[in-house]
Amino acid sequence: MNLSWQLGDTKITRIEELIGPLFDPVRFFPDFHKDLIKKHQDWLLPNHLDMTSGRIIASMHSWLVETPHHKILIDGCIGNDKDRNPYRDWHQMQTNWPAKLQYAGVSPAEIDYVLCTHLHVDHVGWNTQLIDGSWQPTFPRARYVFSKVELAQLEQSLQNLDDSDQFALVNKKTYYDSIAPILGQTDLVVESHDLISDRLSIQLTPGHTAGSITLSVASEGEGARFCGDICHHPLQAYEPWMNSAYCELPNEAIDARRTLLETCAEDNLLLMPAHFGPSHAAYVDRRGDAFSLRWC
């Protein structure tokens, strides 16, 4: 079921691909320790940690942003039909993500922009779909928007691939089936700027990756911030020092996370990450150097 938020005249809808207890917190967060469960159990359970498996609950979803004049998709999840071995749970997936987009009242041909916060495997999969044996853009009219640095770093990594790095090998597959086929429809971001004047802006926020971007939407005095993987899990709002194992620039990732939380608290922006469990979005409250989430 899609969840929607209304900010002024702009509608934001969550398009879910999958959700569940997907990750071992000890492997996902190198600095995780079990005392954190006791410290935060009042809000962790049951929506953000599964006590049966001990795994953290994560959602894979896109955000659909509908303004009076534009339809924008933020992050494209994992996608169907794709070789994602050795990530068996993501390999050759068959989900009804396209039907959920249609249920939200939008067809792929109506999307004006596809914004990728970064180019990891779980953020770009629906950029393309398999048609007659080849990977074709899912959104034929859209401009695909992501960081120039992000693309350059990924392409450089293909030249110096470590065959023992499973994540890098999967990202290589991702490049060829989900990124290369849409480069003819791509606008590369080189600096922070407004994509749609007074409505949607792009900020360069390196840390999780060298080219990570965040996106701000404003409408009639209300606002939201789409942060990709700067915050993978709500624990990182309460413990901003805690990086994921996939944060490529650890110090910058912590700085980007703290700045994100400070900005959301000061400007009363709705924080809309890529992987939070229910209710998937929250306002940020600050007391001194500590942050907490107010779910909505």
VENFEN-V679009 format. One line per field, one symbol per residue. ss: DSSP state (H for helix, E for strand, - for the rest). phi: phi as a letter, one per 40 degrees, with the letter a starting at -180 (. if undefined). burial: # if it has 16 or more other ideal C-beta (glycine too) atoms within 10 Angstrom, else .. A space follows every 10 residues. Layout:
ss: ???
phi: ???
burial: ???
This chain:
ss: --EEEEE--E EEEEEEEEEE EEEEHHHH-- ----HHHHHH HHHH----EE ----EEEEEE EEEEEE---- EEEE------ -------HHH ------HHHH HHH----HHH --EEE----- HHH-HHHEEE E--EEEE--- --EEEEEHHH HHHHHHHHH- -----HHHHH HHHHHHHHHH HHHHHEEEE- --EEEE---E EEEE------ --EEEEEEE- -EEEEE---- ----HHHH-- ---------H HHHHHHHHHH HHHHHHH--E EE-------- -EEEEEE--E EEEEE-
phi: .cbbbbbfcb bbbcbcbaai ccbcccccbd ccbccccccb ccbccccbac cccgcccbbb abbbbbcdbb bbbbgbfbgc gbcbdccccb cfcbbcddcc ccccgbcdcc ccbbbbcabc dcbbccdbac bfgbcbdcbc ccccbacccc cccccccccb cccccccccc ccdcdcbbbd cbccbbbccb acaccbdgbb bbbcbcidbc bdbbbbbbaf gbaabcbfbd bcbddcccbc cccccbccbd cccccccccd ccccccbfcc cbccbccdcg aacbbbbgcb babbca
burial: ....#.#..# #########. ###.#..##. .#...##..# ...#..#### ....###### #######..# ########## .#.#..#..# ..#.#.#..# #..#.#.#.. ########## #########. ....#.###. .#.####.## #.##...... ........## ##.##.###. ##..##..#. ....##..## ########## #########. .######### ########## .###..###. .###.##.## #.###...## #######..# ####...... ###...
